[in-house]
């Protein structure tokens, strides 16, 4: 099995960067195991493979990580790939935004735009991916604003509570994977 992070960064076996990654063998092994469990599980459950890759491409697009975006988008049919790219272009932002509960962290409150899938995107994505993309955008740019209401929109769109956990795990894993790929890419340019 090819290590996805190695593949995304272009790490060749026996290279200096490969040796550096080998020093954190458990982190490497668990990152790949996380990828496998999220994208190649024995049973998909309520979140289909296409939905998983669409969410992953959306997260990577929001982060502006072109290699990771291309990797996941390549697994989508052309019409869905185009819809994801259109929504990414409309949804990109800076962040994080949101409000902390009243207290000492409130000084870090940062207002920011909220986002919703376009009407054309809703038609192309359907209700489940529309709700998942809006939830994903909130997790990426408004993590402080997570609420029962935002989770309810996922339930209303047909996601189960188990599915919502999977969707949120995908967002979390992609955020991690993107940071590792970006960091290793920078490190590779210095070796």
Beta strands, then each sheet from edge to edge (+ up, - down):
end
